[in-house]
Amino acid sequence: LLNYTEVTGINRIDTCFEIESSAGTFTAKCIVNATGAWSNLTKDVLHFPSTPSVYPTKGVHLVLPEIQKTQAIALTAPQDGRLFFP
């Protein structure tokens, strides 16, 4: 596991991946693209076209009354019905 490491290339070798990075070359059985808002750019640069795209959302800040641990609040966005939990 490498954090804050620039990946410069990925090659598939049989059932593994050879990963070239700023920290050296490594072999892995799987890759997790945890680049957040840059996920789509990362998958495109590394030529993973079959990977699903990530669609960013807006940040929303809500001020709600305090609720008990036995309660929950679920809201839906009226525009498209997305469900979210504050």
PyMOL commands that set and color helices and strands:
alter all, ss='L'
color gray80, all
select helices_A, chain A and resi 36-45
alter helices_A, ss='H'
color red, helices_A
select strands_A, chain A and resi 7-13+16-21+24-28+75-76+83-84
alter strands_A, ss='S'
color yellow, strands_A
deselect
rebuild
show_as cartoon
